[in-house]
């Protein structure tokens, strides 16, 4: 009888602890690592005491990679699948456009419902995975597995103090400060769940534009006037004030959860969804900011903190993708068999971070991947893949760049423009082969990388390949140059400033001439 009593008590304690398991994912919008003083690449930083507190009970990941834009990153987290699989490769409703999430996708909240129907799931804050029309799309968060959705659907608020909120499909006009409203909604939802385990996806619009002066008391930037002229003159100061207001409200959330006696049973994840915009970037070359597969566009803050972390206070240099949060969140709840519910036709790319969280391994993947593509393509569309030391970028129009990140984190020295060492070549072929295997079609390896190096030499006009079959590349110093392609009889085939994007597969085989600057020309062969 006594033995049965202790078994019963142990079982009840186990059920009680399981019931109190909570996970919160906090997403800050448009923020890279360089505003955070605890990252080695920090520059002009801002005081963020509440986010910094997560480090004491957590792990700081220094090599986290996202997508270059918000919609794609969010879809990757929710589904655990890379963008080329989901079709969400850009900004939904934004410049260039993007495909929208499909409700047939298997998601974190759908799988949690299968694993344990008692787990309550809410998405509060920015959605940005589909538009608001037709009206059925307002139900997408619920159709994708959440019990509750409350927030703005769009990517950028027109105003942080006058915006439309959708609560499970019902619209209302909100004049409360958006960051504060998000936290109010999160606290209200959390407090209503009783002892049920909860998953909260809390996605702030901040510190995404429009830049503004947050309400007094949420920040320490008291000398800012808030006028349009002052914002244009000091955009980074307003950005920091918005980030500080976010930290203040995150602290209020933490305090509320502590009062609920749930903080010690809550794992908290904090990330950025992509790098800083050109307006707030702290780099010299602004063409490598948000929206690009360069490191500054995809290297994001990433912290996991809470009772699941063994030996907290660690710093991990493991390569991780934001897509890895899919498997990680499921396994934090104890669902280690989620793979059995994944269709072969919809493979998942996510790798669980639990081995690092439990301190049983220092890495989970040999490479990390990122990409961007839009409905209306442009020259920034492309893919990036990196290992611990090197990174290969392949733009969709064919150009490649190759960097040694361990000595060149700002990607200023394209190794393909100089002689490659044996180690460089080995890493080049490793990454391009992995990229080819991942995408599953075509090839991402240059057959002879030394040929392409010659092609890429600066201040020397050439095309690659020559002979060509359908299209060719021109080296970077001549991109967007007005050119004329004509045949041996002088008939114009093409004229314009985007010849590297043209498809000439339909023209006849033979000799052609490419002229630029009204006088210089080069002979090329179509085969």
Beta strands, then each sheet from edge to edge (+ up, - down):
strand 1: 22-28
strand 2: 58-65
strand 3: 120-125
strand 4: 148-151
strand 5: 163-167
strand 6: 170-174
strand 7: 198-203
strand 8: 266-272
strand 9: 302-305
strand 10: 314-321
strand 11: 368-372
strand 12: 382-386
strand 13: 390-395
strand 14: 400-404
strand 15: 463-464
strand 16: 473-474
strand 17: 483-487
strand 18: 492-496
strand 19: 510-516
strand 20: 520-526
sheet 1: 6+ 5- 4+ 3+ 7+ 1+ 8+ 9- 2+ 10+
sheet 2: 11+ 12- 13+ 14-
sheet 3: 15+ 16-
sheet 4: 18+ 17- 19+ 20-
end
